[in-house]
Amino acid sequence: MLQVLKEFIESLVAPAGDQSPQARERTLQLATAVLLVEVMRVDGNTDAAQRSAVMAALRERFALPDEALAQLVEQARQTAETANDYYRFTSSMNEQFTQAQKIQVVEAMWQVAYADTQLDANEISLIGKIADLLYVTQGEYIGAKMRAKEAALLSRRQDAVELADRKTPFSKM
């Protein structure tokens, strides 16, 4: 595991042109995962809903199999615990991602923050810092936040309906 972490750090320091396409993709995967895991960790209260939101966002973005996804999240957790800045993660995104992809990362961060139904001031601050480092405009930032909030509310409504259906003693006709 230490070797993988060492390779990741070296890949962040190496100029983008020196990396193979696979190494660049792996760097972006880990950088994205670290930022999502940081949102999950920053309020000091990690729960299953936030872990699921991290996994769903990474699965959607990178289409990884479950085993690779679990390894990526574990590596991201370890990397996040030792990271002392976010620039090394956002700089690779700024070089490789389109503006729309960077907005999607910010939106995914909001989805993780909203997943536990308790939006924390530390989560808001972190997402704002990352959005600034990714050069996401204030309007794009607010749009990402509103889409994530809307999706979270819709998901909770669907969960409530499913729960009510299970509690209903009569089957629907």
BELUR-V999597 format. One record per run of one state. SS is the DSSP state (H for helix, E for strand, C for the rest). FROM is the first residue (numbers start at 1). TO is the last residue. If there is no record, write none. Layout:
ss:SS from:FROM to:TO
ss:SS from:FROM to:TO
//
This chain:
ss:C from:1 to:1
ss:H from:2 to:13
ss:C from:14 to:15
ss:H from:16 to:18
ss:C from:19 to:20
ss:H from:21 to:42
ss:C from:43 to:47
ss:H from:48 to:62
ss:C from:63 to:65
ss:H from:66 to:82
ss:C from:83 to:86
ss:H from:87 to:96
ss:C from:97 to:98
ss:H from:99 to:115
ss:C from:116 to:120
ss:H from:121 to:133
ss:C from:134 to:137
ss:H from:138 to:167
ss:C from:168 to:173
//
